[in-house]
Amino acid sequence: MSVLVDSSVWIEYFRGTNDTLHLDYLIEENLVVVNDLILAELIPALHLRKQRKLIALMHEIACPPLTIDWDDVILMQITCLRNGINKVGIPDLFIAQHAIQNNLDLYSLDKHFSLMAKKIPLSLYEK
C-alpha cells in the first residue's frame, strides 16, 4: 500500500501539528507518494523560506506520473455537483484521479475528499 500525501497534510506536518503524527510512520515505512501537482503547491513556499534540504528531500519521494484523463475529471465533477459536493477545485480532482488511477490511498485533511469518497472510488488513508 502506498499513500498519496496531499499538500494539506504536508503543510500541517511542517507546522508541527498533531494532526499529522501518522505521516512519520508512513515516511519511516517508505509508503509516501507525492505528485508534481502537490510538489508545485509546496515547493514555492519552501523555496522562499530557503528550505533547500527539505526541497531536496521532497524530490526524493516517489512521484508516479500524473496523467490527466479529462473525461474522468469532468465525470467526477458532475458526480460531486449532483451530490451537493460543491467547490471542489480542479487541482483536487486531479489529485483524486491520480490516487484512483494508481491504486493509492489518499491522505488529506481536506474534508471534501471524504465526501467525494462516498460517491467515487477514492480510497482514503485511515489513520
N, C-alpha and C positions, 0 to 999 in steps of 0.2 A: 504494500500500500504506500503510495506517495501522496503527499498533501500539498496542494497549491495554496500557498500562503498569500492572502490578499494584503494590499498596502495598509488597510485599516489595522491589521494585526501588527505589522512591522512598525507602524508609527507609534502605537501604544507600547510596543516592546522597547523601542528606542527611548521612550519616555520613562521606562521602568515601572509601568503599572502592573498590578497583579492580574489583570485580565488576560495576560499572555504567558502565564507560567508554563503552559503546555508547550510553548514554542521551544523552550530549552530542551525538552525531551525529544521533540521532532528533529531538532538540529543534531543532538547527540546521536540519534539513531539514523541519521542521514536520510530522512524521509521528506525533507523540504524540497519543494519545486517552486520556481517563480516563472514569470514570462516577461517578454520585453515590455509589455504594457505596464506591468507592476513596477519593473525597474525604472521605466520612464516617469512614473509617478513619484518614486522615491529618490532617485539619484540627484536630481537638481538641487533639492534641499540639502542633501548630504554634501554636495559639491560646494554650495555656498557656505556651509559650516566647516569646510576644509577637512572633511572626514575621509581622507584618501584611503586609509586602511579598511574602513568599513565599506567603502565603494568597491575596493578590490575583493573583499570577502563576498559581497553581494554578487559580483560577477562570477564567483566560483560555484554558486549554487546551480544545480541542474536547471536547464531552461529549455524545455521542449518547444519546438517551433509553434508559433501562433498562426494558425491558418484560419482565415475568416470565411465562413460559409454564410453569405449574406442572406440567403433564403431562410436558413435556420435562425439567424438573428431576428429577422422580421417575424417569423412564426413565434419565437419566444416572446417578443414584444407584444404581439397580438394576444397571445395567451395571458400575459401579465395584465394587459389593459382590460381584457374581458373579465378577469377575475378581480378587478379593483386594485391591482398592484401597480400603482402609478409612480411616475417619476423615477423609473429605473433608467439610468443613463446607458447610452450605447457602450461605453467602456466596461460597465458591469455586465452587460450582455455578452461582450467578448470574453470576459473572464469566466462567466458561467459556461459558455460554449467551449472554451478551452478545457475546462475541467471535465466536461461531459465527453468531448472527443478523445481525451487522453485517459479516461477512466481514473481520474484523480478525485480525491475528496477535497472539498474547498473549505479552508479555514478563514473565516471572515467575521468581523464584529458588526458588519452592516446587516441590519435587521431584514432588509428586503430580500436577501438571499434565502433566509429561512422561509419567507413567504413564497418565493419562487420555487423552492424545492418541493413544495406541496403540489405544484402544478406542472413542473417539468422534471425530467430525470436527473436532477442535480443532487449529487451525494455530498453532504456536509460532514466535516470533521466534527465528531462528537468528543468533547473534552472529558 
